[in-house]
């Protein structure tokens, strides 16, 4: 039987952090069951960072190394850069002719991000930012994907994609499947300061962090501010370290929480235990990164092969689209 198609991607806006690792773990699992297309979506990076493009090419390289180190396999998945497959842009243009403006304006994240990024001094009152959910739809539909791995926060974007597919199929002829959501149990992590994990806040632990960086960032994590001494009764519910331990130390998490409440374990000991757990996770990733970077030309080979394979599939879709539209 022909495998169903899955599409997903990430924006190359900076180094990946450990919050991305659960996403990559899910992508790796999907390789065994689906025909997977994984895109480094560099055009999407321009939607919020069009004035800061100097680092995009290097970010593409670093992201690819992280993906491969995490277990994505170019022999099992099609791994490519979005801008190397121009059919994404062509389909986006075609779909922009049929989508009502109100559909884009009602996307829940649109006004929220306009406000939040505006507070950070970013001018994103652009067509590109308004239309980025449609570009996402084109990314998915150009491979006629059957499914998309998403978290719950991305469901409105996927529903827009499904609506666009239905509208196109109704206006012309059926070309696109309506992609289903592959809901993943994503492990959402706060930043080390308790805020949303964000590179702009400098509160992340990068996926390729060395031992010293891991230790530094864990030591900076916010713990119970009312706890002064080790023997003070603690409240793990307000502790960032506890959130991480729930993910990376599941077997001993409840015991550590109980010790915290009883005042039998101190915050520094908790941080030491967490540092060791993160080091055990990230040391193999670092080693695989080092091995990958020792292979001259390998990254370019992966992306070139991926772009050719993705381009063939996208070209077939655009041929069908042009035929039914009549151009």
C-alpha positions in Angstrom: 0.0 0.0 0.0 1.1 3.5 -0.8 2.0 5.4 2.4 0.0 8.5 3.3 1.7 11.8 3.0 2.7 14.0 6.0 4.1 17.6 5.8 5.6 19.7 8.6 8.2 22.4 8.9 10.0 24.9 11.1 11.1 28.4 10.6 14.9 29.0 10.7 14.8 32.0 13.0 17.5 30.8 15.4 19.0 27.8 17.1 16.6 25.1 18.2 16.0 24.6 21.9 15.0 21.6 23.9 11.4 22.7 23.6 11.6 21.5 20.0 12.9 18.1 20.9 9.5 16.5 21.5 8.4 17.7 18.1 11.4 16.1 16.5 10.9 12.9 18.4 7.4 12.8 16.9 8.7 13.4 13.4 11.2 10.6 13.8 8.4 8.2 14.8 6.3 9.3 11.8 9.0 8.3 9.3 8.2 4.6 9.8 4.5 5.0 8.9 4.2 7.9 6.5 5.8 9.4 3.4 7.2 12.5 5.2 8.1 15.9 3.9 10.0 18.1 6.4 10.6 21.6 5.2 12.9 24.3 6.6 10.5 27.2 5.8 12.8 30.1 5.2 10.1 32.2 3.5 8.1 32.1 6.7 11.1 33.5 8.6 10.6 36.7 6.5 7.1 37.2 7.8 8.3 38.5 11.2 12.0 39.1 10.5 12.2 40.6 7.0 14.5 43.3 8.3 16.9 40.7 10.0 17.9 38.3 7.3 21.6 38.1 7.7 21.5 34.9 9.8 18.9 32.9 7.9 21.3 30.8 5.8 23.3 29.8 8.9 20.2 29.1 10.8 19.1 26.7 7.9 22.4 24.8 8.3 22.1 24.7 12.1 18.5 23.5 12.0 19.3 20.8 9.5 22.2 19.5 11.7 19.8 19.4 14.7 17.2 17.5 12.7 19.6 14.9 11.6 21.2 14.6 15.0 17.7 14.0 16.4 17.1 11.1 14.1 15.5 12.4 10.9 16.7 10.2 8.1 17.1 11.6 4.5 16.6 8.0 3.3 13.2 7.8 4.9 12.0 11.4 4.7 12.2 14.3 2.1 14.1 17.1 3.9 14.4 20.4 2.0 14.4 24.2 2.2 11.1 25.8 1.2 12.5 28.4 -1.1 14.3 25.8 -3.1 10.9 24.6 -4.3 9.3 27.5 -6.1 6.0 25.7 -6.5 5.2 26.7 -2.9 5.2 30.3 -3.9 3.2 29.7 -7.1 0.5 27.8 -5.3 0.3 30.5 -2.6 -0.3 33.0 -5.4 -3.0 30.9 -7.0 -4.7 30.3 -3.6 -4.5 34.0 -2.8 -6.9 34.7 -5.7 -9.7 32.7 -4.1 -9.4 33.2 -0.4 -11.7 35.8 1.2 -9.8 38.4 3.1 -12.0 37.8 6.2 -10.7 34.3 6.5 -7.2 35.5 7.1 -8.3 38.3 9.4 -10.2 35.9 11.7 -7.2 33.6 12.3 -6.9 33.7 16.2 -3.2 34.2 16.3 -3.2 37.2 13.9 -4.3 40.0 16.2 -2.5 38.5 19.2 0.8 38.3 17.4 0.3 41.8 16.0 0.0 43.1 19.5 2.8 41.1 21.1 5.4 41.6 18.3 4.4 45.2 18.0 5.3 45.7 21.7 8.8 44.3 20.8 9.2 47.0 18.2 8.5 44.8 15.1 6.4 46.3 12.3 4.5 43.4 10.9 1.6 45.3 9.4 2.4 43.6 6.1 0.6 41.5 3.5 3.2 38.7 4.1 2.3 38.5 7.8 -1.5 38.6 7.1 -1.1 35.9 4.5 1.3 33.6 6.2 -1.4 31.1 7.2 -2.2 30.8 3.5 1.4 30.2 2.7 1.3 27.4 5.3 -1.7 26.0 3.5 0.2 26.1 0.2 3.1 24.3 1.9 0.7 21.5 2.9 -1.4 21.3 -0.2 1.4 21.4 -2.7 2.3 17.9 -1.6 -1.4 16.9 -1.2 -0.6 15.9 2.3 -3.1 13.6 4.1 -2.1 14.7 7.5 -0.1 17.3 9.5 1.4 16.8 12.9 0.3 19.8 15.0 -0.2 21.0 18.5 -3.7 22.2 19.6 -2.6 25.9 19.1 -2.1 25.2 15.4 -5.5 23.7 14.7 -7.1 27.0 13.5 -4.3 27.2 10.8 -5.0 23.7 9.7 -8.7 24.3 9.6 -8.0 27.3 7.3 -6.0 25.0 5.1 -8.9 22.5 4.9 -11.4 25.3 4.1 -9.1 26.6 1.3 -8.9 23.0 -0.1 -12.7 22.7 0.0 -13.1 26.1 -1.7 -10.6 25.3 -4.5 -12.2 21.8 -5.1 -15.7 23.4 -5.2 -14.7 26.2 -7.6 -12.8 24.1 -10.0 -12.3 20.3 -9.7 -11.2 18.1 -6.8 -7.4 18.3 -6.6 -6.6 18.5 -2.9 -7.4 16.2 0.0 -8.4 17.8 3.2 -5.5 17.1 5.6 -6.2 15.7 9.0 -4.5 16.7 12.2 -2.1 14.4 13.8 -2.4 15.7 17.3 0.9 15.2 19.2 1.3 15.4 23.0 3.8 18.2 22.8 5.8 18.8 26.0 5.5 22.5 26.5 8.3 24.0 28.5 8.6 27.4 30.1 11.8 29.4 29.7 14.3 29.3 32.5 12.8 32.5 33.9 9.2 31.2 33.9 8.1 33.2 30.8 7.4 31.7 27.4 10.5 30.0 26.1 11.8 32.4 23.4 15.2 33.1 21.9 14.4 36.8 22.1 14.1 36.5 25.9 17.4 34.6 26.1 15.7 32.1 28.4 16.2 28.9 26.4 18.5 25.9 26.6 19.6 25.2 23.0 19.3 21.7 21.7 23.1 21.6 21.0 24.0 23.1 24.4 27.3 22.2 25.9 27.5 21.0 29.5 28.5 24.4 30.8 25.5 26.1 29.1 23.1 23.5 30.4 24.4 24.0 34.0 24.3 27.8 33.7 20.7 27.9 32.4 19.4 25.3 34.9 21.0 27.3 37.8 19.2 30.4 36.5 15.8 28.6 36.7 13.2 30.2 39.0 12.3 28.2 42.1 9.9 28.8 45.0 10.7 32.5 46.0 9.4 31.9 49.5 11.9 29.1 50.2 15.1 30.4 51.8 16.6 27.4 53.4 16.7 23.7 52.4 14.5 22.8 55.4 11.8 25.3 54.4 8.6 23.6 53.1 8.5 24.2 49.3 5.8 24.6 46.7 6.9 22.8 43.5 3.9 24.2 41.7 5.6 27.6 41.3 9.0 26.1 40.4 10.3 26.0 36.9 12.7 23.2 37.8 9.7 21.1 38.7 8.1 21.6 35.2 11.3 20.2 33.6 11.6 17.4 36.0 8.0 16.3 35.2 9.2 15.7 31.6 12.8 14.6 31.9 12.6 12.7 35.2 9.2 11.1 35.1 10.1 8.1 37.2 11.3 10.1 40.2 9.3 13.3 39.7 6.6 12.6 42.3 9.2 11.6 44.9 11.1 14.8 44.3 8.0 16.9 44.6 7.2 15.2 48.0 10.7 15.8 49.2 10.4 19.5 48.2 7.1 19.9 50.1 8.7 18.2 53.2 11.8 20.3 53.1 14.1 17.3 52.7 15.7 18.3 49.4 17.1 21.7 48.5 16.7 23.7 45.3 20.4 23.4 44.4 20.2 19.6 44.7 17.1 19.6 42.5 18.9 21.7 39.9 21.9 19.3 40.0 19.6 16.3 39.4 17.9 18.1 36.4 21.3 19.2 35.0 22.4 15.5 35.0 19.2 14.4 33.2 19.5 17.1 30.5 23.2 16.3 30.0 22.2 12.6 29.5 19.7 13.6 26.9 21.8 16.2 25.0 25.3 14.6 25.1 24.4 12.0 22.4 22.8 14.8 20.3 26.0 16.8 20.5 28.1 13.8 19.5 25.9 13.1 16.5 26.2 16.8 15.5 29.9 16.6 15.7 30.0 13.5 13.5 27.6 15.1 10.9 29.7 18.3 10.7 32.8 16.2 9.9 31.3 15.2 6.5 32.2 17.9 4.0 29.3 18.7 1.6 26.9 16.3 3.3 24.4 19.0 4.4 24.2 20.4 0.8 23.8 16.9 -0.6 20.8 16.2 1.8 19.1 19.5 0.8 19.8 19.2 -2.9 18.4 15.7 -3.0 15.4 16.7 -0.9 14.6 19.7 -3.1 14.7 17.6 -6.2 12.4 15.0 -4.8 10.0 17.6 -3.3 10.1 19.6 -6.5 8.9 16.6 -8.6 5.9 16.1 -6.3 5.1 19.8 -6.2 5.4 20.0 -10.0 2.8 17.3 -10.4 0.4 19.2 -8.1 0.9 22.5 -10.0 0.3 20.8 -13.3 -3.1 19.5 -12.0 -3.9 22.9 -10.5 -3.1 24.7 -13.8 -5.2 22.2 -15.8 -8.4 22.6 -13.7 -8.0 26.4 -13.4 -7.4 26.7 -17.1 -4.1 28.6 -17.3 
